[in-house]
């Protein structure tokens, strides 16, 4: 399946190619993302030759903004996150998108959680049909307190920043569910260990 280049048609298929069979980031990104060159250029500019231990990818079509894409990499000492999103109509020229990069040291990950939903097949075997992963960070969520909340209430409502990822059989399929679970296990195995 071919995908339009950056700035191309916004008519995107509802089902994207499966990236889960690809063990290397370059191949997975080129199979799955609409704008792999933009993502890989930003990511490799930060990685500078560091090994990619694990990664996860996400992409969906937002009814307002168009295509939303994300890549998250763990290189053993940090998480490198790339996010690309089409600009909403009226917020820029047609075909505009944002490209954002965030680097999170693994030392700031305080907790890793992974919740799998299991169903039974007709023959009684348990099957994972969805997975939700969160990485709780030591940084504070920078979201503004709700309107009408005074300063004291705002402090009590502060919460830690978190990174959240999810896959289902309908959104990603069993291969991407397994790859997201692998990602969570690799990150969990590194959290709390001294980094080199």
N, C-alpha and C positions, 0 to 999 in steps of 0.2 A: 504494500500500500504506500503510495507516495503522499507526502504532506507538503502543503504550500510553504514556500520560503517565508522568512520574516517579512511582514508587510503585505503578504499575499491575501488570498481570499479568506474570509472568516468562516466559511462553510466547512466545518470540521466534522468528521465522522463521530458518531456517538461511542463507538468502540475503537480503542487504539490498539496498535500492535503490542504484543506481550514482550516486555523487556527481560523477564525473569530467566530465560535460558542463557542470557549473555553474562558471563562471569567478569568481563572487563567493562569498566565504566564507559570507555569510548564507544564500544559496540552497542551497549545498552542504551546510551543516550541517543545515538544515531537512529536506533530502531524505534524509539518511543517519543522523544521530544519533537515538537514542531521546530524549535530553534536550537538544535544541538550545538552549532558553531558558537553562538552567543554564550551558552552555558559553559561549554568546555573551555573556551578562551578565558572566561572569568575564573573558573575553578582551577585550571592548570596554572594560571598566573599566581595563585596563592599557594598551591601545592608545591611548586618548584622542585619537582622530582620526588617528593615524599610518596611512599607507598599508600595505595588505597586498600585498607583492610576490609571495608565493607561499605555498601551504599544502598540507598533506596531512592526510588523515583516516584513522582506523582504528576498527574496531568488531568485536568478536567475542563469542561467548557462551562463558563459562568454566563448566565443569560444576559447580564448587564455588560460585563467587561470583555467577554470573549474567552480566550484561552489563558489558563493559569497553569504554570509549570513549576516543579520543584525538584531539586537534586540535593541529597544530604549525603555527605561523605564522612567517614571516620578514618583518620590516618594514624591512629594510635595515641596521639596527644591532643587532638582537637577535632571538633566537628566543623566542617565547612559546608555552609548552606547557600545554595543559589536559588533564587526565586525570580521567575519571569512572569509578567502579567500584562495583558493587553490593556491599554488606556481606555477608560470609558468614553463613549461618544461625547464630543464637545469638550473634552479635557486635553485635546491635542490633535494634530493632524491624523487623518485616517491611516491606520496601519501602525500607529505608535505603540510602543510597549515599554515597560520598565524592566530593568535588569538589576537585581539587588544581590549583594553578597554579605554574608555574616559569618564570622569565625567565632566559635565558642570553645574555649579551652575545656578539655575533659575534666580538669580539676574543679570546674564549676558545676558539674553534674552531680547532684546530691542523691538522686534516686532514679532508678529505671523500673518502669512497670510495664507488664505485658499481660493483656487479658485476651484469651482466646474463647470464642463461642463454639461449642461442639454440638453437633447434631448426630443422630444415629441413622445410618443407612438402613435400607430394608433388611439386610442380613445381620444387623446389630452392631456393626463396627462404628466406632466414633470417628467423626470427620470434622476438621476445623472448617467452619464456614465464614468466620470473620476474625480479625485480630485488631486490637487497639494497643498502641504502644505510646508511652509518655516518658519523657526525660525531664525531670524536675531540676531546675537550675537554681543556683544560689542568688542570682540577680532578682530584683523586684520587677514585677510586671509594670510596664510604664503606662498602662491604660489609665486614662483620666477617671477620677471618681464620678459617679452618676450625678447629674444636676440636682441641686438642692441638698447635697450632703455637705455638712460642715467639715472643717479641717480635722477635728478630732475623730469624727466618724470615718473620714477618708483614710486616716492612718490605720484604724482597726480593720478596714476593708482591704488593705494592701495584701497582695499575695505574691508568691514566687512565680517567676516566669517559667513556662514549660513549653516544650516542643512536643507536638502530638502528631501521630501518624496512624493511618488506618487502611485496611484492605478488606474486601469482602469477595465472595465468589462472583458477584455481579460486577464489582469494581476491582478488577485486577486478576481474579481467578486464583486457583490453588498455588500456582507458581509464585505469584507476587506475595501471597500470604506467607508462603514458606520463606521467601527472601526477606520480608520485613521481620519475621520472627528471628531469622539468622542475624540480621542487623542488630536487633535488640539484644541478642545473646552476646554478640561480640562487644558491643558497647558496655553491657553489664559486666562482662569479664574484665574490663579495663578500669571501670569506675572504682576509685578508692585506692588504686595501686599507684606507686610513685611513677611519674613519667620521666623519660630520659631526656 
